[in-house]
């Protein structure tokens, strides 16, 4: 009997193998059961977008294939159906689906109010009138209307990727023979869109919608059905061929390293769809060895660095002071008194200045420390602005002020990975601590490091370093829930030194015994409604920004992207100022859960961030969490107006579509490094309120694979999808062609990498970057098919108000 093994798919870019290689894998090695041709940007009519997938559809007539979105269109185009623009682009919106009850839709209801609702991301469609006789329509939209996610909840439609599948809907099978449904309805030609097709004689299927989306119902059932189709197909082939495949599978399963590939990071193509081959890989052969090397690129540093290669054994000493924070004036007073002298040079503060509703709990602060302290400053070389051309200028300054420089051919992320993997520790050292940062690297990753994460190139060079990090060996931690204060000191080897702990304890005790200062400053200037009123000069005029939004809409219409996060920069010369006082003013006026202060004195660089958005976190239990924000609206001037605006955001179809697209993107990013089946969305499209805005926030979580490092996780998801759009790589390429300057630190991430392989990083938004006496604020917004160019400009300006006003008032 033929047994199909359930394993994660092997992902291959559609320009990665020749047809000869694919033929050997499929027909000589019998390596795979079926093929899934994935969604992707562009059109199947463009060879660069579809690659070898068209030949697969024409030559592999005897292997089950499922095409999704672009793959669905490719199936039609391969058999001479016409690909045309849809009547309107549909991205991140849902439709009710009718189908003809074929095997791909077994045990799935059909028709209006049937609870079968799917998420669509497409601007192009198959022209129904052009379908050849070999292609049979099997599904179509039930009506011309689309729904937002919240509208589907009215019908109690529960997406199986969002919550466990608990619906037991009545099966309402709608039958259509040979696709005659699009003839005439009540004498009028139907406008329903083809949502599924199959080949009349080959085991080939296509669906225009996204069954893998978090908001699609019965998506899991569709993939189960395709698996059953695959199983039935091979059982119905000749017994000798089935027997051969079964022998091969059995042999492969007995080879331990044969499944090594399946834990690999799945790379995303810049311009092209992927094809996915499901089944058990052969245990030998050039492709599988090469695939391991390609796809395990994020993991090849895990647990392989022997102690002889610069390894350090670290010991942590710490003390706890119960309920002390409020007694000494809170986090602000602790930072200014302990680290605020001498213009707070070489200091850091990951500042949970907004802790309402459990958004954040801990603040971490410190300055130039002990023997292990150092500063790392990274700059991409000119050559490394292109993917594949590695090279980073690294400057290292130690705690005594000595510096050295080197060129890193392997790039920033690989260097950081090696550094972290060279640090050894004992878990008992931090038992009893309620947080996950015990010392390690703290700083920022600039947006341009996207070239180390799959992006093709950087069109603009950053004036600030592309990454800056301190290695923090001494730090103070505040627990805002309990008001406890912790002091931690990290040292190499076994040592009894406690000098820093002793000195810091004395300072805290002296703060407790003295009157704390309340540093509230009066506002003497009026509030500005725009960065221009606050004295900032924009990289782009309103007219140009609106024009750029229109360019984005054209790309979306042509299927090049679903969502483009367009940004710009505002600049103001501020001269010699006290940047710490500016940050303290910003945090007072716009407190945020992922706020931060970084001062890299040698670079004449200070970062004052009031970010409300978490990019990605990995805790000590191996749980990854992302919290993307998409959807922003101003607070109201009265409680009634404020509540009305909050509801307006909650029920905005446009904002829901924005949020849903990024949730699906991040589910894919986390799926590359998480154990199969663990990625889930506990909170979808919840509105959170801050001092100046309401925002729509979702939460995505997953369990990290054990052979994946902290840096691997970040590399798989950086930059945050909420700042790029989707699909990520193509969207970044398009944005580089539209935006006129580097984003620099804006759109990157600030946070920590702890020596024990945990991390927590924000998204750099609502931030003032002060570099060489100039203040810079970045702002932008997601452009989707429903966007209005003028309103997009207004939303972008809204996001600058808090940081721009902080600069003006200060």
VORO-463940 format. One record per residue (C-alpha): z, x, y; residue in one letter. Coordinates in pm, whole numbers, padded with zeros to 5 digits. Each point is the difference from the previous one (the first is absolute). Last residue first. Layout:
<nodes>
- zz	xx	yy	rest
- Z	X	Y	A
...
</nodes>
This chain:
<nodes>
- zz	xx	yy	rest
- 02350	01152	07164	X
- -00129	-00341	00094	X
- -00363	00111	-00028	X
- 00047	00186	-00330	X
- 00197	-00283	-00160	X
- -00252	-00247	00138	X
- -00282	00181	-00180	X
- 00196	00012	-00329	X
- 00080	-00374	00004	X
- -00330	-00120	00145	X
- -00243	00189	-00222	X
- -00016	-00260	-00279	X
- -00089	-00274	00248	X
- -00303	00203	00112	X
- -00143	-00010	-00354	X
- 00064	-00374	-00023	X
- -00186	-00059	00329	X
- -00296	00208	-00116	X
- -00016	-00194	-00325	X
- 00011	-00321	00199	X
- -00310	00106	00193	X
- -00188	00095	-00318	X
- 00085	-00321	-00195	X
- 00068	00091	-00362	X
- -00079	-00237	-00289	X
- -00216	00256	-00185	X
- 00280	00254	00018	X
- 00100	00264	00254	X
- 00348	00142	-00055	X
- 00176	00119	00312	X
- 00047	00296	00226	X
- 00246	00214	00190	X
- 00067	00366	00066	X
- 00234	00122	00273	X
- -00020	00348	00152	X
- 00238	00168	00244	X
- -00115	00331	00152	X
- 00234	00285	00090	X
- -00132	00237	-00271	X
- 00034	-00264	-00270	X
- 00208	-00315	00030	X
- -00091	-00257	-00268	X
- 00124	-00349	00084	X
- 00008	-00235	-00299	X
- -00042	-00371	-00068	X
- -00182	00111	-00319	X
- 00047	00297	-00235	X
- 00027	-00166	-00341	X
- 00330	00089	-00162	X
- 00086	00233	-00286	X
- 00281	00008	-00257	X
- 00016	00263	-00273	X
- 00161	00078	-00334	X
- -00082	00308	-00208	X
- 00349	00157	-00024	X
- -00063	00243	00287	X
- -00042	-00296	00233	X
- -00334	-00065	00169	X
- 00070	-00158	00338	X
- -00153	-00219	00268	X
- -00282	-00041	00248	X
- -00347	-00127	-00095	X
- -00351	00001	00142	X
- -00162	-00278	00206	X
- 00091	00188	00322	X
- 00062	00370	-00066	X
- -00353	00094	00102	X
- -00213	-00312	00045	X
- -00293	00226	00086	X
- -00241	-00117	00266	X
- -00300	-00229	00060	X
- 00043	-00263	-00270	X
- -00320	-00155	-00136	X
- -00135	00259	-00246	X
- 00346	00092	-00127	X
- 00066	-00372	-00049	X
- -00301	-00028	-00233	X
- 00118	00286	-00221	X
- 00354	-00135	-00002	X
- -00133	-00339	-00114	X
- -00205	00156	-00280	X
- 00309	00177	-00131	X
- 00242	-00292	00034	X
- -00191	-00300	-00131	X
- 00167	-00140	00200	X
- 00166	00068	00333	X
- 00124	00332	00131	X
- 00339	-00036	00168	X
- 00144	-00269	-00232	X
- -00133	00205	-00290	X
- 00251	00276	00062	X
- -00173	00337	00012	X
- 00090	00102	-00267	X
- 00037	-00204	-00322	X
- -00075	00239	-00289	X
- 00115	00303	00200	X
- 00338	-00159	00056	X
- 00053	-00066	-00369	X
- -00117	00349	-00100	X
- 00244	00148	00252	X
- 00290	-00170	-00179	X
- -00114	00132	-00336	X
- -00167	-00192	-00284	X
- 00067	00066	-00368	X
- 00260	-00278	-00026	X
- -00232	-00271	00133	X
- 00154	-00165	00304	X
- 00126	-00356	-00039	X
- -00156	-00241	00251	X
- 00072	-00185	00321	X
- -00195	-00180	00273	X
- 00170	-00170	00297	X
- -00179	-00209	00261	X
- 00053	-00024	00376	X
- -00134	-00230	00272	X
- 00127	00106	00343	X
- 00176	-00173	00291	X
- 00010	00205	00319	X
- 00212	00136	00288	X
- 00352	00053	-00136	X
- -00092	-00049	-00364	X
- -00064	-00300	-00223	X
- -00111	00013	-00363	X
- -00251	-00247	-00147	X
- -00048	00006	-00378	X
- -00352	00038	-00133	X
- 00081	00075	-00365	X
- 00337	00116	-00128	X
- 00061	00102	-00362	X
- -00353	00138	-00042	X
- -00044	00174	-00335	X
- -00113	00331	-00151	X
- 00166	00047	-00339	X
- -00286	-00097	-00231	X
- -00127	00350	-00060	X
- 00250	00270	00101	X
- -00053	00104	00358	X
- -00215	00280	00147	X
- -00344	-00160	00038	X
- 00146	-00350	00009	X
- 00176	00090	00323	X
- -00334	00041	00177	X
- -00146	-00315	-00160	X
- 00302	-00208	00097	X
- -00035	00159	00343	X
- -00354	-00131	00039	X
- 00094	-00347	-00124	X
- 00284	-00013	00252	X
- -00235	00127	00270	X
- -00248	-00281	-00064	X
- 00275	-00261	-00013	X
- 00141	00102	00335	X
- -00328	-00024	00187	X
- -00085	-00334	-00169	X
- 00342	-00139	00092	X
- -00055	00114	00358	X
- -00336	-00179	00019	X
- 00126	-00319	-00165	X
- 00285	-00018	00252	X
- 00283	-00200	-00155	X
- 00280	00254	00039	X
- -00128	00125	00335	X
- -00001	-00346	00156	X
- 00337	-00066	-00160	X
- 00147	00300	00183	X
- -00170	-00106	00322	X
- 00156	-00345	-00022	X
- 00342	00150	-00075	X
- -00023	00222	00307	X
- -00121	-00284	00220	X
- 00301	-00212	-00097	X
- 00245	00290	00033	X
- -00137	00078	00347	X
- -00209	00295	00126	X
- -00192	00027	-00328	X
- -00043	00319	-00203	X
- -00348	00147	-00016	X
- -00218	-00022	-00315	X
- -00079	00245	-00280	X
- -00179	-00032	-00334	X
- -00020	00278	-00256	X
- 00311	00199	-00081	X
- 00013	00191	-00327	X
- 00327	00044	-00192	X
- -00055	00246	-00286	X
- 00249	00065	-00280	X
- -00002	00246	-00290	X
- 00280	-00021	-00256	X
- 00077	00324	-00186	X
- 00372	-00067	-00030	X
- 00080	00267	00260	X
- -00204	-00189	00260	X
- -00363	00040	00102	X
- -00096	-00148	00338	X
- -00336	-00074	00159	X
- -00141	-00096	00336	X
- 00296	-00178	00157	X
- -00076	-00183	00322	X
- 00217	-00089	00301	X
- -00082	00327	00180	X
- 00199	00085	00312	X
- -00119	00362	00016	X
- 00074	00273	00252	X
- -00177	00317	-00115	X
- 00054	00325	00186	X
- -00239	00299	00008	X
- 00014	00320	00203	X
- -00117	00166	-00321	X
- 00288	00249	-00004	X
- 00239	-00287	00077	X
- -00087	-00226	-00291	X
- 00209	-00302	00096	X
- -00008	-00302	-00230	X
- 00153	-00340	00075	X
- -00041	-00298	-00230	X
- -00011	-00379	-00032	X
- -00045	-00157	-00342	X
- 00226	-00306	00044	X
- -00096	-00061	00363	X
- 00183	-00035	00331	X
- -00230	-00069	00298	X
- 00190	00019	00328	X
- 00291	00215	-00120	X
- -00220	00212	-00227	X
- -00239	00064	00290	X
- 00279	00104	00239	X
- 00144	00242	-00253	X
- -00351	00138	-00052	X
- -00050	00057	00372	X
- 00340	00168	00023	X
- -00108	00227	-00284	X
- -00326	00079	00178	X
- 00174	00152	00305	X
- -00296	00034	00232	X
- -00228	00277	00128	X
- -00339	-00150	00075	X
- -00084	-00361	-00085	X
- -00378	00009	-00032	X
- -00105	-00334	-00150	X
- -00224	-00081	-00294	X
- -00108	-00316	-00186	X
- -00175	00021	-00338	X
- -00229	-00229	-00202	X
- 00003	-00180	-00333	X
- -00221	-00213	-00227	X
- 00149	-00102	-00334	X
- -00315	-00114	-00183	X
- 00010	-00283	-00254	X
- -00238	-00112	-00271	X
- -00237	00293	00030	X
- -00370	00088	-00034	X
- -00094	-00354	-00100	X
- -00260	-00047	00273	X
- 00215	-00254	00186	X
- 00293	00242	-00012	X
- -00208	00277	00155	X
- -00115	-00243	00270	X
- 00359	-00107	00065	X
- 00101	00362	00045	X
- -00273	00048	00258	X
- 00130	-00310	00182	X
- 00347	00154	00006	X
- -00156	00312	00150	X
- -00154	-00209	00277	X
- 00340	-00152	00073	X
- 00142	00353	00023	X
- -00283	00106	00231	X
- 00051	-00292	00237	X
- 00377	00048	00005	X
- -00054	00362	00094	X
- 00045	00276	-00253	X
- 00209	00318	-00015	X
- 00251	-00186	00217	X
- 00190	00147	00291	X
- 00372	-00079	00017	X
- 00180	-00080	00324	X
- 00228	-00278	-00124	X
- -00238	-00259	00145	X
- -00273	00160	-00211	X
- 00221	-00023	-00309	X
- 00003	-00377	00042	X
- 00247	-00274	00092	X
- 00229	00236	00190	X
- 00367	-00090	00047	X
- 00128	00045	00354	X
- 00178	00322	00099	X
- 00371	00049	00064	X
- 00126	-00033	-00355	X
- 00361	00102	-00026	X
- 00095	00256	-00260	X
- 00250	-00062	-00277	X
- 00157	00316	-00134	X
- 00343	-00113	-00114	X
- 00208	00311	-00038	X
- 00269	00030	-00259	X
- 00360	00054	00105	X
- 00145	00289	-00194	X
- 00193	00026	-00324	X
- -00281	-00123	-00223	X
- -00242	00243	00158	X
- 00246	00282	-00069	X
- 00016	-00107	-00364	X
- -00379	00004	-00021	X
- -00015	00348	00149	X
- 00265	00128	-00241	X
- -00189	-00145	-00297	X
- -00317	00170	00120	X
- 00173	00339	00012	X
- 00148	-00036	-00348	X
- -00325	-00118	-00156	X
- -00188	00284	00166	X
- 00249	00260	-00122	X
- 00022	-00126	-00358	X
- -00098	00315	-00189	X
- 00112	-00005	-00365	X
- -00333	00099	-00144	X
- -00187	-00057	-00324	X
- -00371	00031	00060	X
- -00189	-00094	00315	X
- 00171	-00225	00248	X
- -00025	-00361	00116	X
- 00263	-00142	00236	X
- 00071	-00368	00042	X
- 00212	-00196	00248	X
- 00054	-00371	-00067	X
- 00105	-00274	00243	X
- 00109	-00347	-00111	X
- -00065	-00299	00226	X
- -00026	-00218	-00312	X
- -00341	-00162	00051	X
- -00124	00257	00251	X
- 00050	00291	-00240	X
- -00034	00307	00218	X
- -00121	00335	-00133	X
- 00057	00342	00155	X
- -00213	00295	-00106	X
- -00005	00365	-00104	X
- -00277	00151	-00216	X
- -00294	-00156	00182	X
- -00333	00167	-00077	X
- -00177	-00097	00319	X
- -00348	-00142	-00017	X
- -00313	-00013	00215	X
- -00337	-00139	-00105	X
- -00349	-00015	00155	X
- 00123	00202	00295	X
- -00075	-00169	00334	X
- -00342	00015	00171	X
- -00154	-00183	-00294	X
- -00365	00059	-00089	X
- -00238	-00296	-00003	X
- -00264	-00104	-00256	X
- 00227	00077	-00292	X
- -00175	00007	-00338	X
- -00074	-00166	-00333	X
- 00334	-00171	-00051	X
- 00145	00046	-00350	X
- 00364	00086	00064	X
- -00028	00358	00127	X
- -00240	-00112	00272	X
- 00257	-00266	00097	X
- 00198	00289	00141	X
- -00152	-00104	00330	X
- 00260	-00275	00044	X
- 00285	00245	00056	X
- 00289	00045	-00244	X
- 00341	00015	00165	X
- 00343	00163	-00031	X
- 00285	00045	-00247	X
- -00008	00230	-00301	X
- 00308	00039	-00213	X
- 00357	-00118	00013	X
- 00199	-00268	-00179	X
- -00227	-00296	00069	X
- 00042	-00285	-00250	X
- 00290	-00211	00128	X
- 00320	-00146	-00155	X
- 00159	00339	-00079	X
- 00239	-00024	-00295	X
- -00183	00254	-00217	X
- -00171	00248	00229	X
- 00104	00329	-00163	X
- 00008	-00160	-00348	X
- -00378	-00006	00006	X
- -00018	00376	-00033	X
- -00269	00184	00191	X
- -00326	00193	-00020	X
- -00248	00055	00282	X
- -00338	00154	-00091	X
- -00153	-00345	-00049	X
- 00065	-00080	00365	X
- -00182	00309	00126	X
- -00286	-00046	-00244	X
- -00053	-00359	00113	X
- 00011	00102	00365	X
- -00270	00259	-00063	X
- -00212	-00250	-00193	X
- 00033	-00251	00283	X
- -00092	00248	00270	X
- -00315	00152	-00143	X
- -00088	00215	-00302	X
- -00162	00272	00210	X
- 00318	00059	00196	X
- -00057	00257	00275	X
- 00307	00192	00106	X
- 00237	00047	00288	X
- 00338	00164	00041	X
- 00285	-00066	00241	X
- 00347	00144	00059	X
- 00230	-00225	00202	X
- 00318	00067	-00195	X
- -00009	-00338	-00178	X
- -00352	00063	-00127	X
- -00334	-00080	00164	X
- -00303	-00067	-00221	X
- -00350	-00050	00141	X
- -00261	-00144	-00234	X
- -00370	-00015	00079	X
- -00152	-00232	-00256	X
- -00317	00040	-00202	X
- -00189	-00213	-00246	X
- -00366	-00083	00046	X
- -00032	-00277	-00259	X
- 00040	-00273	00259	X
- -00118	00112	00343	X
- 00243	00077	00281	X
- 00098	00291	-00222	X
- -00269	00219	00154	X
- 00146	-00022	00349	X
- 00340	00096	-00139	X
- 00264	-00265	-00043	X
- 00321	00087	00175	X
- 00340	00009	-00163	X
- 00337	00093	00153	X
- 00291	00062	-00237	X
- 00346	00050	00150	X
- 00283	00165	-00189	X
- 00361	-00064	-00090	X
- 00121	00153	-00327	X
- 00257	00235	00156	X
- 00163	-00267	00214	X
- -00110	-00258	00250	X
- -00229	-00079	00291	X
- 00079	-00361	00065	X
- 00127	-00314	-00164	X
- -00029	-00374	-00044	X
- -00043	-00260	-00275	X
- 00050	-00372	00061	X
- 00068	-00245	-00282	X
- -00023	-00376	-00053	X
- -00341	-00148	00070	X
- -00149	-00349	00008	X
- 00317	-00159	-00138	X
- -00029	-00312	00213	X
- 00077	00194	00317	X
- 00002	00379	-00024	X
- -00196	00093	00312	X
- 00076	00353	00123	X
- -00062	00149	-00342	X
- -00061	00344	00150	X
- -00153	00287	-00189	X
- 00130	00259	00243	X
- -00130	00355	00024	X
- 00083	00307	00204	X
- -00177	00324	00089	X
- 00105	-00011	00366	X
- 00233	-00282	00103	X
- -00056	00084	00368	X
- 00254	00282	-00029	X
- 00272	-00239	-00123	X
- -00087	-00328	-00176	X
- 00095	00099	-00355	X
- 00369	-00076	-00051	X
- 00082	-00197	00316	X
- -00336	-00174	00040	X
- -00031	-00077	-00369	X
- 00352	-00134	-00049	X
- -00019	-00208	00318	X
- -00323	-00168	-00104	X
- 00112	-00058	-00357	X
- 00313	-00190	00097	X
- 00263	00058	00267	X
- 00258	00204	-00189	X
- 00200	-00286	-00153	X
- -00314	-00193	-00093	X
- -00122	00286	-00218	X
- 00331	00082	-00168	X
- 00032	-00281	-00254	X
- 00072	00248	-00280	X
- -00066	00369	00056	X
- -00184	00147	-00301	X
- -00046	00365	-00083	X
- -00286	00193	-00158	X
- -00094	00312	-00191	X
- -00342	00034	-00161	X
- -00110	00287	-00221	X
- -00357	00124	-00020	X
- -00161	00217	-00267	X
- -00311	00157	00145	X
- -00324	00080	-00181	X
- -00223	00270	00141	X
- -00223	00028	-00304	X
- 00248	00113	-00266	X
- 00146	-00350	-00027	X
- -00323	-00121	-00161	X
- -00225	-00242	00190	X
- -00153	-00240	-00251	X
- 00208	-00313	00050	X
- -00260	-00188	00198	X
- -00262	00215	00168	X
- -00302	-00154	-00173	X
- 00094	-00351	00101	X
- -00215	-00088	00298	X
- -00308	00162	-00152	X
- 00050	-00187	-00324	X
- -00315	-00199	00056	X
- -00239	00288	00024	X
- 00151	00234	-00257	X
- 00055	-00277	-00252	X
- -00347	-00127	00067	X
- -00141	00343	-00073	X
- 00170	00012	-00339	X
- -00111	-00355	-00073	X
- -00354	00070	00110	X
- -00040	00328	-00189	X
- 00090	-00138	-00338	X
- 00313	-00057	-00201	X
- 00251	-00272	-00081	X
- -00235	-00286	00070	X
- 00134	-00249	00250	X
- 00148	-00326	-00117	X
- -00117	-00318	00171	X
- -00106	-00107	00342	X
- -00280	00156	00200	X
- 00015	-00054	00373	X
- -00297	00027	00230	X
- 00081	00093	00353	X
- -00172	-00144	00304	X
- -00129	00238	00263	X
- 00034	00129	00349	X
- 00326	00192	00012	X
- 00087	-00044	-00364	X
- 00362	-00054	-00095	X
- 00170	00235	-00243	X
- 00210	-00136	-00280	X
- 00307	00219	-00038	X
- 00055	00087	-00361	X
- 00227	-00166	-00249	X
- -00297	-00093	-00217	X
- -00131	00352	-00021	X
- 00273	00119	-00230	X
- -00096	-00258	-00262	X
- -00183	00246	-00221	X
- 00281	00252	00039	X
- 00197	-00132	-00297	X
- -00295	-00024	-00244	X
- 00080	-00272	-00253	X
- -00145	-00272	00223	X
- -00332	00178	-00008	X
- -00025	-00010	-00377	X
- 00072	-00372	-00010	X
- -00251	-00067	00275	X
- -00273	00199	-00174	X
- 00060	-00175	-00331	X
- -00014	-00337	00177	X
- -00326	00089	00172	X
- -00161	00096	-00329	X
- 00120	-00319	-00169	X
- -00142	-00212	00278	X
- -00337	00172	-00040	X
- 00005	-00059	-00375	X
- 00101	-00363	00038	X
- -00294	-00078	00225	X
- 00099	-00163	00327	X
- 00205	-00320	00006	X
- 00333	00180	00003	X
- -00119	00208	00294	X
- -00081	-00311	00203	X
- 00317	-00180	-00093	X
- 00215	00287	00124	X
- -00193	00033	00326	X
- 00013	-00374	00065	X
- 00373	00011	-00078	X
- 00045	00280	00254	X
- -00201	-00197	00252	X
- 00231	-00296	-00060	X
- 00306	00214	00060	X
- -00161	00121	00323	X
- -00060	-00357	00111	X
- 00354	-00099	-00100	X
- 00146	00268	00224	X
- -00188	-00145	00296	X
- 00131	-00348	-00075	X
- 00097	-00051	00365	X
- -00127	00246	00259	X
- 00258	00093	00267	X
- 00086	00353	-00113	X
- -00367	00079	-00046	X
- -00118	00120	-00344	X
- -00230	-00301	-00058	X
- -00200	00098	00311	X
- -00287	-00243	00068	X
- -00373	00042	-00068	X
- 00040	-00009	-00377	X
- -00249	00159	-00240	X
- -00062	-00008	-00372	X
- -00207	00202	-00251	X
- 00013	-00050	-00377	X
- -00382	-00023	-00021	X
- -00191	-00319	-00091	X
- 00006	-00236	00300	X
- 00165	00249	00235	X
- 00304	-00137	00175	X
- 00073	-00112	00355	X
- 00302	-00076	00216	X
- 00090	-00100	00355	X
- -00333	-00147	00114	X
- 00060	-00155	00342	X
- -00006	-00375	00059	X
- -00230	-00115	00277	X
- -00136	-00293	-00203	X
- -00332	-00159	00094	X
- 00058	-00356	00114	X
- -00104	-00312	-00192	X
- 00356	-00078	-00105	X
- 00021	00350	-00148	X
- -00338	00164	-00061	X
- -00104	00292	-00220	X
- 00281	00248	00008	X
- 00178	-00132	-00307	X
- -00303	00069	-00219	X
- 00155	00332	-00100	X
- -00127	00002	-00355	X
- 00220	-00293	-00091	X
- 00305	-00074	00210	X
- 00329	-00106	-00153	X
- 00321	-00042	00190	X
- 00306	00043	-00216	X
- 00318	-00143	00142	X
- 00272	00186	-00189	X
- 00332	-00143	00104	X
- 00214	00267	00160	X
- 00286	00173	-00176	X
- 00099	00234	00278	X
- 00259	00264	-00066	X
- -00195	00319	00048	X
- 00258	00245	00126	X
- -00012	00039	00375	X
- -00242	00181	00230	X
- -00259	00127	-00250	X
- -00011	-00339	-00173	X
- -00069	-00175	00328	X
- 00200	-00325	00018	X
- -00196	-00306	00109	X
- 00261	-00255	00098	X
- -00265	-00210	00176	X
- 00157	00051	00343	X
- 00032	00364	-00097	X
- -00377	00033	00031	X
- 00030	-00062	00372	X
- 00235	00298	00027	X
- -00271	00231	-00137	X
- -00263	-00120	00247	X
- -00263	-00235	-00131	X
- -00378	-00009	00011	X
- -00212	-00313	00027	X
- -00359	-00040	-00119	X
- 00117	-00163	-00322	X
- 00055	00070	-00371	X
- -00137	00352	00034	X
- -00215	00104	-00293	X
- 00034	00104	-00362	X
- -00218	00048	-00310	X
- -00343	00066	00148	X
- -00246	00111	-00270	X
- -00204	00317	00034	X
- -00299	00048	-00232	X
- -00190	-00283	00169	X
- -00014	00197	00323	X
- 00235	-00077	00290	X
- -00195	-00020	00328	X
- 00114	-00345	00110	X
- 00363	00100	-00037	X
- -00036	00284	00250	X
- 00269	00243	-00117	X
- 00254	00055	00272	X
- 00081	00246	00280	X
- 00296	00008	00238	X
- 00266	00033	-00267	X
- 00372	00008	-00068	X
- 00102	-00326	-00171	X
- 00339	-00096	-00140	X
- 00004	-00265	-00272	X
- 00146	-00345	-00050	X
- 00031	-00178	-00334	X
- 00283	-00245	00076	X
- -00223	-00293	-00099	X
- 00010	-00166	00344	X
- -00381	00020	00009	X
- -00176	00115	-00312	X
- 00080	00189	-00316	X
- 00299	00084	-00216	X
- 00023	00331	-00192	X
- 00058	00007	-00376	X
- -00337	00169	-00061	X
- -00169	00117	00319	X
- -00186	00302	-00143	X
- -00073	-00206	-00312	X
- -00209	-00260	00182	X
- 00162	-00309	00150	X
- -00272	-00073	00255	X
- 00191	00112	00307	X
- 00133	-00144	00324	X
- 00197	00216	00239	X
- 00233	-00068	00290	X
- -00034	00258	00273	X
- 00232	00256	00156	X
- -00017	00230	00300	X
- 00052	00375	00017	X
- -00357	00058	00111	X
- -00274	-00264	00024	X
- -00300	00101	00210	X
- -00195	-00306	00121	X
- -00317	-00173	-00121	X
- -00012	00280	-00255	X
- -00252	00275	00061	X
- -00260	00035	-00275	X
- -00042	00172	-00337	X
- -00308	-00123	-00189	X
- -00005	-00026	-00380	X
- -00226	00257	-00167	X
- 00194	00065	-00323	X
- 00177	00309	00131	X
- 00072	-00195	00320	X
- 00202	-00265	-00183	X
- 00208	00249	-00192	X
- 00042	00206	00318	X
- 00134	-00306	00184	X
- 00267	-00039	-00267	X
- 00084	00371	00018	X
- 00031	-00028	00378	X
- 00246	-00286	-00062	X
- 00119	00073	-00357	X
- -00249	00083	-00277	X
- 00113	-00042	-00360	X
- -00196	00184	-00269	X
- 00002	-00043	-00379	X
- -00221	00262	-00173	X
- -00335	-00083	-00166	X
- -00216	-00036	00311	X
- 00117	00340	00120	X
- -00336	00105	00149	X
- -00048	-00243	00289	X
- 00361	-00046	00114	X
- 00078	00368	-00053	X
- -00308	00094	00199	X
- 00128	-00203	00294	X
- 00343	00161	-00032	X
- -00141	00352	00040	X
- 00048	-00005	00377	X
- 00093	-00333	00159	X
- 00071	00097	00360	X
- -00228	00302	00020	X
- -00288	-00198	-00155	X
- 00023	-00270	00272	X
- -00117	-00340	-00131	X
- 00337	-00042	-00169	X
- 00148	-00035	00350	X
- 00283	00168	00188	X
- 00368	00028	-00077	X
- 00150	-00012	-00348	X
- 00108	-00233	-00276	X
- 00004	00138	-00353	X
- -00248	00019	-00283	X
- 00209	-00063	-00312	X
- -00132	00152	-00321	X
- 00082	-00076	-00361	X
- 00126	00137	-00330	X
- -00006	00370	00078	X
- -00035	00332	-00181	X
- -00275	-00078	-00248	X
- -00065	00375	-00004	X
- -00377	-00020	-00038	X
- -00063	-00334	00169	X
- 00243	-00038	00286	X
- 00106	00354	00072	X
- -00342	00152	-00073	X
- -00177	-00262	00211	X
- 00236	00062	00290	X
- -00071	00371	00000	X
- -00378	-00058	-00017	X
- 00025	-00259	00280	X
- 00149	00272	00214	X
- 00366	-00004	00092	X
- 00196	00000	00327	X
- -00220	-00215	00223	X
- 00157	-00330	-00109	X
- 00350	00136	00023	X
- 00180	-00016	-00333	X
- 00324	-00186	-00066	X
- 00142	00000	-00353	X
- 00173	-00331	-00051	X
- 00363	-00037	-00107	X
- 00045	-00043	-00374	X
- 00013	-00300	-00231	X
- -00155	00108	-00328	X
- -00275	-00210	-00150	X
- 00036	-00045	-00375	X
- -00306	-00058	-00219	X
- 00085	-00128	-00349	X
</nodes>
